[in-house]
Amino acid sequence: MASDQIRITPWEAEAFVDYDRLLKVFGAKPLTEYEIELLRSITKDVHFMLRRRVFYSHRDFDVFLQSYIKGMKTALYTGRGPSGHTHLGHILPWIFTRWLQEKLNIDLFFQMTDDEKFWHEEGQSIELTNSYAYENVLDLIALGFDEKRTHILIDTEDIRYLYPIAVRVAKKITFSTQRSAFGFTESTNIGMIFYPSLQIAMAFLPSELYGEPTYVLIPAGIDQDPYWRIARDIAPSMGYPKPTQIHSKLLPGLGPGGKMSASKPETAIYTTDPPEVAAKKVLRAYTGGQPTAELQRKLGGNPDVCSVFKMFEMLFEEDDKKLQERYLACRTGALLCGECKAVLAERVARFLRDHQLKREKARDRIEKFLLRTKFDPPPLRSCIMKR
């Protein structure tokens, strides 16, 4: 994958890319009406992120759904690399994941990769990434996940659950494979080189904890796909079902081009932002509009490249008819960018006020979500050997 063609890795990505072309590069399948109707037969409903193809591609999503229908053991898995506070781009796939958990009534395994962010970020301390993991947990709880069915693993604290699987995963993967999938070089530290073994191991952990083959669905951004390509290649030889995925597009940042990213805080809306600060960020956002109101009314805008419209499309407008009306009003010049920003700013501020109240209440509930409080770790060999 040449860098001048397309830039999508777990650590670097552009939001406005040719997603159809990306399917060919990654070898994934487009989400079709077949998979959506198969899901509807179970849930009796379809999330707006599916209708609009915010989640737009997959690897064996249909196989996962058929396994669920047949009564086989299934689970959800996603995660977060806690390099800072959570922003709206992070919670986009979590919102859809929570909907799946509710509709399918299955467990979610959530991995906080504080080790990865320590290895990847220059100048980052393990104490800081670990503290961010707990801060990010608050956002997960605030979104309404089921505490009985949500199991959060923090890598540096819960490694005993993962490591027996990860050492077997690591033996299956060559550095050549890592370099091809992730762009690692001779200067990449060995922590980062080993890390994919841990993220892949998490996809197999439910099978170990349940003591039976478990079909795992991973809802996540398309930028995380390199991990799952490797996981699927090695799963049969390790005795696990191939993990399945459903990929989301990336929420654009409020500036031109890239995804919403913690590396560009001025383009991101954090769940910890004071609502009035977030509103001001929206009012300063990049749009697809014309330089002046007069030209906007005459020529119309371009919502297809507008970060503000994408926020409505991907998060803040669930009504398809109203979204289409907004799209056409922009195209025809009937809607000015300032008017559109003002509506979004109010919705973002309202969301943050409500979310932050729930977030504070979540502090007393963290323990109920931690995997270690629900599952016994693998036994130590010294404890089971006969003396």
C-alpha positions in Angstrom: 0.0 0.0 0.0 1.9 3.0 -1.2 1.8 6.1 1.0 1.0 8.4 -1.8 -2.1 6.4 -2.7 -3.9 6.1 0.6 -3.0 6.7 4.2 -4.9 4.4 6.6 -3.1 2.7 9.6 -4.2 2.3 13.2 -2.1 5.5 14.0 -2.6 7.6 10.9 -5.7 8.1 8.8 -7.5 10.6 6.6 -11.3 10.9 7.0 -12.1 12.0 3.4 -10.7 9.0 1.5 -12.1 6.9 -1.3 -13.7 4.3 0.9 -14.8 2.1 -2.0 -11.2 2.0 -3.2 -10.1 1.2 0.4 -12.2 -1.9 0.2 -10.1 -3.2 -2.6 -6.8 -2.3 -0.9 -7.8 -4.1 2.3 -9.8 -6.9 0.6 -12.9 -6.3 2.7 -16.5 -6.7 1.5 -19.0 -3.9 1.1 -22.0 -4.0 3.4 -25.0 -4.9 1.4 -28.8 -5.2 1.9 -28.4 -8.9 2.4 -26.4 -8.4 5.7 -28.6 -5.6 6.8 -31.8 -7.6 6.3 -30.3 -10.5 8.0 -29.6 -8.3 11.0 -33.1 -6.8 10.8 -34.6 -10.3 11.0 -33.0 -10.5 14.5 -33.3 -6.9 15.8 -36.5 -5.8 14.0 -34.8 -2.5 13.5 -31.8 -1.0 11.6 -29.5 1.6 13.2 -29.1 4.8 11.2 -25.4 4.2 11.0 -26.1 1.2 8.9 -28.8 2.8 6.7 -26.3 5.6 5.8 -23.3 3.2 5.5 -21.4 4.9 8.3 -20.6 1.3 8.9 -20.0 0.3 5.4 -17.8 -2.8 5.0 -17.2 -6.1 6.8 -15.5 -9.4 7.1 -18.0 -12.2 7.5 -20.6 -10.1 9.3 -23.1 -12.5 7.7 -21.3 -15.5 9.2 -21.5 -13.9 12.6 -25.2 -13.3 12.3 -25.9 -16.8 11.0 -23.9 -18.2 14.0 -26.0 -16.1 16.3 -29.2 -17.3 14.7 -28.1 -20.9 15.1 -27.5 -20.4 18.8 -23.7 -20.6 18.8 -21.8 -18.6 21.4 -21.2 -15.0 20.2 -19.7 -11.9 21.7 -18.7 -8.3 20.7 -15.2 -6.9 21.0 -13.9 -3.4 20.6 -11.5 -1.1 22.4 -9.6 2.2 22.9 -6.0 3.3 22.9 -6.1 5.8 25.8 -3.6 8.5 24.7 -5.9 11.3 26.1 -9.5 12.1 26.7 -12.2 10.6 24.6 -13.5 12.6 21.6 -16.6 12.2 19.4 -14.6 10.2 16.8 -13.9 7.5 19.5 -17.5 7.2 20.7 -19.0 6.9 17.2 -18.4 3.1 16.9 -19.2 2.7 20.7 -22.7 4.1 20.1 -23.3 1.5 17.4 -21.7 -1.3 19.6 -24.0 -0.4 22.5 -27.0 -0.7 20.1 -25.8 -4.2 19.0 -25.3 -5.2 22.7 -28.9 -4.2 23.5 -30.5 -5.7 20.4 -28.5 -9.0 20.5 -28.3 -9.3 24.3 -24.7 -10.5 24.2 -21.5 -9.7 26.0 -19.0 -7.0 25.0 -15.3 -7.4 25.7 -13.6 -4.0 25.7 -9.8 -3.6 25.7 -8.0 -0.5 27.0 -4.6 -0.6 25.4 -2.6 1.7 27.8 0.5 -0.2 26.9 0.2 0.5 23.2 -0.1 4.2 23.7 2.9 4.2 26.1 5.0 2.5 23.5 3.7 4.5 20.6 3.7 8.1 21.9 7.1 9.7 22.5 7.3 11.3 26.0 4.2 9.5 27.2 4.4 7.8 30.6 2.7 4.5 31.5 1.1 6.2 34.6 -0.6 8.7 32.3 -1.9 6.3 29.7 -3.2 4.1 32.6 -5.0 7.1 34.2 -6.5 8.0 30.8 -7.8 4.4 30.5 -9.9 4.9 33.6 -11.1 8.3 32.4 -12.1 6.8 29.1 -14.0 4.0 30.9 -16.3 6.8 32.3 -17.3 7.7 28.7 -18.1 4.1 27.9 -20.3 3.7 31.0 -22.0 7.1 30.3 -23.2 5.8 26.9 -25.4 3.2 28.6 -23.6 -0.1 28.2 -24.9 -3.0 30.3 -22.7 -3.5 33.3 -23.5 -7.2 33.5 -22.6 -7.8 29.9 -19.6 -5.3 29.5 -16.2 -6.6 30.5 -13.3 -4.1 30.4 -9.7 -5.3 30.3 -6.9 -2.9 30.9 -3.7 -4.3 29.4 -1.1 -3.3 32.0 -3.3 -4.5 34.9 -5.0 -7.5 33.4 -2.1 -9.0 31.3 -2.5 -12.4 33.0 -5.7 -12.9 31.0 -4.1 -12.1 27.7 -0.5 -13.2 27.9 -1.0 -17.0 27.6 -2.8 -16.4 24.3 -0.5 -13.6 23.1 2.6 -15.7 23.3 1.0 -18.3 21.0 -0.2 -15.6 18.7 3.3 -14.0 18.6 4.8 -17.3 17.5 2.6 -17.3 14.4 3.5 -13.8 13.2 6.7 -12.8 11.5 8.3 -9.4 11.5 7.8 -9.3 7.7 4.1 -9.6 8.2 4.1 -6.9 10.8 6.1 -4.6 8.6 3.8 -5.1 5.7 0.6 -4.6 7.7 1.7 -1.7 10.0 4.6 -0.1 8.2 7.0 -0.9 11.0 10.7 -0.1 10.4 14.1 -1.0 12.0 13.6 2.0 14.3 10.2 0.8 15.6 10.6 -0.1 19.3 10.0 -3.8 20.2 7.1 -2.9 22.4 5.2 -1.8 19.3 6.3 -4.8 17.3 5.0 -7.1 20.0 1.8 -5.2 20.7 -0.4 -6.5 17.8 -0.1 -9.9 19.5 -2.1 -8.5 22.5 -4.8 -6.8 20.4 -5.2 -10.0 18.4 -5.2 -12.2 21.5 -8.2 -10.2 22.8 -10.3 -11.5 19.9 -9.6 -15.1 21.1 -10.1 -14.4 24.8 -13.9 -15.0 24.9 -13.4 -18.5 23.6 -11.0 -19.2 26.5 -13.2 -17.6 29.2 -16.3 -19.4 28.0 -14.6 -22.6 27.4 -16.1 -23.0 23.9 -15.6 -21.6 20.4 -17.0 -18.1 20.4 -17.8 -16.1 17.3 -16.6 -12.6 17.9 -17.8 -9.4 16.0 -15.5 -6.4 16.1 -17.2 -3.0 15.4 -14.4 -0.5 14.8 -13.0 2.1 12.5 -11.6 0.8 9.2 -8.2 2.0 10.3 -8.0 -0.9 12.8 -8.5 -3.6 10.0 -4.8 -4.6 9.7 -5.0 -6.4 13.1 -8.0 -8.4 12.1 -6.5 -9.5 8.8 -3.7 -11.1 10.7 -6.0 -12.5 13.3 -8.2 -14.2 10.7 -5.2 -15.7 9.0 -3.9 -17.4 12.2 -7.2 -18.2 14.0 -7.8 -21.7 12.4 -4.4 -22.9 13.2 -4.9 -21.9 16.8 -8.3 -23.6 17.1 -10.4 -20.4 17.3 -13.2 -19.2 15.0 -12.1 -16.4 12.7 -13.0 -13.0 14.3 -15.5 -11.0 12.2 -15.6 -7.3 11.6 -17.9 -4.5 10.7 -16.0 -1.3 9.7 -17.0 2.3 10.2 -15.9 5.3 8.3 -13.9 7.9 10.2 -15.5 11.0 11.7 -13.7 14.0 10.2 -12.1 16.5 12.4 -13.3 20.1 12.3 -10.4 21.2 10.1 -9.8 20.2 6.5 -8.8 16.6 5.6 -8.0 14.3 8.5 -10.0 12.3 11.0 -10.9 13.7 14.4 -7.6 13.2 16.2 -6.2 13.8 19.7 -3.0 15.0 17.9 -5.0 18.0 16.6 -7.0 19.1 19.7 -8.4 22.1 18.0 -10.2 19.9 15.4 -11.6 17.5 18.0 -14.6 17.7 20.3 -13.8 16.0 23.6 -16.4 14.6 26.0 -14.6 16.6 28.7 -14.8 19.9 26.8 -17.0 22.6 28.5 -20.1 22.7 26.3 -19.5 26.4 25.4 -15.9 25.6 24.3 -17.1 22.8 22.1 -19.8 25.1 20.6 -17.1 27.6 19.7 -15.0 24.9 18.0 -18.0 24.0 15.9 -18.6 27.6 14.9 -14.9 27.8 13.7 -15.1 24.5 11.8 -14.1 24.0 8.2 -17.1 23.6 5.8 -17.8 23.0 2.2 -19.3 26.5 1.8 -18.4 29.4 -0.4 -16.2 32.4 0.7 -19.2 34.7 1.1 -22.9 34.4 1.9 -23.7 35.9 -1.5 -21.8 33.2 -3.3 -23.2 30.6 -1.1 -26.8 31.6 -2.0 -25.8 31.7 -5.7 -23.7 28.6 -6.0 -24.6 26.5 -3.0 -22.2 24.6 -0.8 -20.7 21.1 -0.9 -21.8 19.0 2.0 -19.8 16.0 0.8 -16.6 17.6 2.0 -18.0 19.5 4.9 -17.0 18.4 8.4 -20.1 20.0 9.9 -22.5 18.1 7.6 -20.6 14.9 8.4 -21.2 15.4 12.1 -25.0 15.6 11.4 -24.8 12.6 9.1 -22.7 10.3 11.3 -23.9 11.3 14.8 -26.3 14.2 15.3 -29.3 13.7 13.0 -31.0 10.4 13.2 -34.0 11.4 11.0 -33.1 10.5 7.4 -35.7 12.9 5.9 -34.3 15.9 7.9 -30.8 15.0 6.9 -31.7 14.9 3.2 -33.4 18.3 3.6 -30.3 19.8 5.1 -28.2 18.3 2.3 -30.3 19.8 -0.4 -30.6 23.2 1.4 -26.8 23.3 1.5 -26.5 22.3 -2.2 -29.0 24.9 -3.4 -27.7 27.7 -1.3 -30.8 28.0 0.8 -28.8 27.2 4.0 -25.8 29.2 5.0 -22.8 27.7 6.7 -23.2 29.9 9.8 -26.8 28.8 10.2 -25.8 25.1 9.9 -23.0 25.5 12.4 -25.3 27.2 14.9 -27.7 24.3 14.9 -24.8 21.8 15.3 -23.2 23.8 18.0 -26.4 23.7 20.1 -26.8 20.0 19.6 -23.2 19.2 20.5 -23.4 21.4 23.6 -26.7 19.7 24.7 -25.1 16.3 24.2 -22.1 17.2 26.3 -24.1 18.6 29.1 -26.1 15.4 29.4 -23.1 13.1 28.8 -20.9 14.8 31.4 -23.6 14.4 34.1 -23.7 10.7 33.3 -20.0 10.6 33.2 -19.6 11.9 36.8 -22.2 9.4 38.0 -20.2 6.6 36.4 -17.2 7.0 38.7 -18.9 4.9 41.4 -19.6 2.1 38.9 -16.2 1.4 37.3 -15.6 -1.8 39.3 -18.8 -3.4 38.0 -17.5 -3.2 34.5 -14.0 -4.6 35.0 -13.4 -8.0 33.5 -11.2 -9.0 36.5 -14.2 -8.7 38.9 -16.2 -11.3 36.8 -13.8 -13.9 35.4 -11.1 -15.9 37.1 -7.6 -15.5 35.5 -5.9 -18.5 34.0 -4.5 -20.7 36.8 -0.8 -20.6 37.6 0.8 -23.9 36.7 2.4 -24.0 40.2 -1.0 -24.0 41.7 -2.3 -27.0 39.8 0.8 -29.2 39.7 0.8 -32.1 42.2 3.5 -31.7 44.8 
